[in-house]
């Protein structure tokens, strides 16, 4: 994947609404078989960014190429290479699932046996083959979301763009959607995935771009992003006894402990490689006469990265 040409390259994208710069110099690439996540809270600029990439919004500045075609010079080729799945359900409720897919397949230039084969294959992929003849109006919200993704896959796009595809769905359908996206990696499809759910980005994305207030403020693999917060773990001890003395001892004698704070019912520590330090911490607790009832090590995640970079929680 490292030597393949990127499917998507966007550079210095900008979009203004009146006096507000909604997207300010965003740029990134997505390689074949890679899932790239745009992670940020509602209103961060994710949907505006992908709308520009898909040619649905005019760019005030910047450049987009998809599968080697320029959006400025050959918008038709770019749009043909993209499967776009919006936040809103883009289906006809009075048509069946199969009829919806056949309609969208024709819109994408498919016909005859090829169309029939693609509709059947997509229904299997999204787990709706047994409901193909039912009206979409009778589908659950999660089933509609899955069919929505299927419509974007019909023409075998080089780039699949998914904008918050799991919002408002039940846990079972959400897991099915995530499994569908995971399967695309093996088929070489490049996926651009926007979400404000950190756990989805953790599970799906090979690389993540963190976007806030219209700017891409960090980018990399999970490991690379976590390194930006110094790989510090949070250690939570539920304990009783001389917690003040234990906190002082931890700060003074345990290499790697950066903070130790007494809280109601225990002690919270910030440390490098927290799991490695546990035996020493428990030994100190015993020496200080502190009774420890439970220990939890919380390793840094993308939520911690976002908090570190922006000073606010992901879903604020």
N, C-alpha and C positions, 0 to 999 in steps of 0.2 A: 504493500500500500504506500510505502514511503517513496517508491520510485514512480508510481503512476501519476499521470497528469491529474490535477484537481478537477472535479466535476463542476464545482462552484468556486468562483473567485469574485469577491466584491471588495472594492477599495473606496475609502473615504466617502461613504454614503452620508448624505445630508438631506434633511427634510424639515421645513419650517412651517408652522401654523401661526400666522400672524407674527407676533413678537417672540413666540416660543420656538426654540430650536428643539424639535422633538427627537431628531436623530442627528448626532454631531460627530461626523468623521468615523463612522463604524466601518470596519473592514476585517474580513477573515476568509478562509477557504474551507471547503469540505472535499475530502478525497473519496474515491470509489470504495464502497463497503464501509465507510465511516459514518457514525452517528455523531453529529455535532449539536450540542445543546446551547441554546441561548437562555441563560438563567437570569431571572430578575423578577421583581415584584410587578404587580399590575401597574400600567402606566409608565414603565421603564423605557418603552420604545421597541419592544420585541415585535409586535404586530405590524407597526409601521415599517420596520426594517424588512420583514419578509414580504410585505405588500409591495415594496419597491423592487425587491429581488424578483418577484413573480410578474412584474410589469403592471400591477394593479394600481399603483400610485406613481406619479411622476417624481423622479429624483430631482432635488434642487442642486445636487452636485454628486460626483462620484461615478463609479463604473461597475457594471455587473457583466460577467461572462459565465455561461452555463454550457458545459460540454463543448467548449471552444468557441461558442457563438456569442457575439456581443449583443446585449440588450438594446443598445442604441442603434446598431447597424442592421441587426437581423432579429427583431423582436419575435417574429413568428417561429424561428428555430428555437429560441430560448423557451418560449411558452410550450412548444411541443415536447421539450425535454424534461418538463417539470410536471409532477403530479402534486397539486395543491389541495390540501385538506384544511378548510377554514374552521374557526371556532364554531360558527353557526352551522347547523345541519343543512347541507345543500342537496336535499332530496325532495321528491314529490310524494307527499303522504298518501295520495289516492292511488298511486301505482304500487305494484308489488316490488319486492326487493330485486327480483330478476329483471323486471321491466325497467326499473331505475338504472340498473347497470347497463342494460342494452341501449337505453337512451343515451347515457353518458359515453358509452363506447362508440356510438355512431358520431357523437359530437367530436370525439377524438380521432375520427377517421377509420374506425374499424367496421367491418361488415362480414356477412356470410359466416363461413365455418370458423374463421379466425375470431370473430366476435363471440360466437357461441362457445368456443373453447375457452376464451379468456373469461367470459362471464362465469362459466362453470368452475374454472380454476380459482377465481377470486372468491367466489362464494365458499369454496372449501377452505381457503386461507383464512377468511374472517369468521369461519364457523357458523355460516348461515345457510348452508345448502338445504337443510331440512325446512327452512322457512322462506325459500325463494319465491313461492307463490302467494305468500301472505302480504297484505298491504303494509306499507311502512308505517301507516297510522297506528297499526296494531303492535308494532315493535316497542320494546322498552327503550328507554333513553340510551342505554349501553349498546343495544343492538343497532340502533340508528347510527351511533358513533362508529361502530365497526363497519357498517355498510358504507358510511361516508369515506372511511379510509379505503375500502375496496374500490370505490369509484375513482380514487386517485391513483390506484395501482393498475387499472385496466390496460393502459397503453404501454406498460413496462417503462416507466419514466427513468431517466438517468438520475434525477434528483427528486426525492419525495419531501415535501415541505408540510410539516404537521404543526399546526398552531393550537396549543393547549388542547390536545385531543381527548384528555380524560376528565375534563371539567364536568362535574355534575353526574358522573356515572357511578353505578354500584361497584363494590369491590371486585366481584367476579368478572364483570365486563372490563373493568380497569386492568385487571391482570391479563385478560385475553388480549387487550390492545397492546400492552407492553410486550407480550410474547410475540405478537405479530411483528412489532417493530424490531425486536431482537433477531427474528428470523431473516429479516432483510439484509443483515450484515453479510450473511453467507452467500447471498445472491448478488453481491457487488453493488447494491443500490446505495447511493449517498443519501443520507437523511439529515435534514435540518429540522430540529425539534425544539420548539419553544415551550417553556414551562415555568411556573413559579413554585413547583413542587420539587424540593431538593432531592427527595428520595428517588424520584423518577430519573433525574439527571445522574445521580449516583449509580443507578442500576443500568441505564441504557448507554450513556454517552462516552465515547472514546476521548473526546475533548469537549471542553466547556468554555464558552465565553460569558463572562459576567457583565451584564449591561445594567446601568443605573443612570437615570436622568439623561437618557439618550446617548450615553457614551459607553464604549467597551472599555471597562476599567481593568480587566485582567482576562487572561486566556491561557489554557493549557490542559494537560491531563489532570485527573483528580490529584495524583501524587504531586505534580508540579504546583498546583494551586495551594494544596495543603502546606507545602513547604514555605509558602509566603507568610504563614502564621507561626513559623518556627517549629512545626511539628510538636507543639505542646499539647499534652493530654491534661484532662481534668480528672482528678482523683477525688471521689466522694466517700468519706468514711462516716458511717453512722456509728457514733461512739459516745461513751460517757466517762467522766473522770476529769483529770487535769488536762483539759484540751488546750488551755493557754500554754502550759508547759510543753505539751507535745508539739504544738505549732512552732514554738521557738526552737525546740530541738531539731525539728525537720528542716527549718530554714538554716540552722547553724551547721548541721552535720551531714546532711544528705545532699550529695552533689547531684544537681539536676533539678532540685526543687526550687522554683522561682518565687512562688507565693504559697502561703499557708494561712488560711482564714478560718477562725472559729465561727460556726453558724449554729443555729438552733438544732440541737440533736446531733452535732458532729463537727467534722472538719473538712474543708474543701481545699485542695491543693492544685496548683498548676505546675506541671513538671514536664521535662523531656523524657520520652520513653518510660511512661508511667508504669507499665506492667513489669518492667525490669526492676523498678524501685520497690515494688510491693513487699518483698521479704524484709528489706531493711526498715520500711515504715512500720510494719507489724511488730518487728523486734523492738523498735523504739517505743511503740505504744505499750507493749508489755512491760518494758523497763520503767515507763512513766506511770504504771498502774492504770492505764486507760483500757477499758473494755470495749472492743470493737465488735459490733454485731453484724455489720455488712460492709462490703467494699464494692465500689463500682468505678471502673476506668472508662471514661468517655473520650474516645479518640477524636481528633479534629476531623470535621467533614466540610462539605461545601457550604453548609449553613454557617459554620464558624468562619470560613473564608469570607463569606459575604458580610458577616457582622464586622469582621476585622477591617475590611476594605471600605465599607460604607458607614459604619457606626450604627446600623439599624438591622433589625431582623428581616429575613427574606420576604415575609408576607406582610410587612408593615404597609 
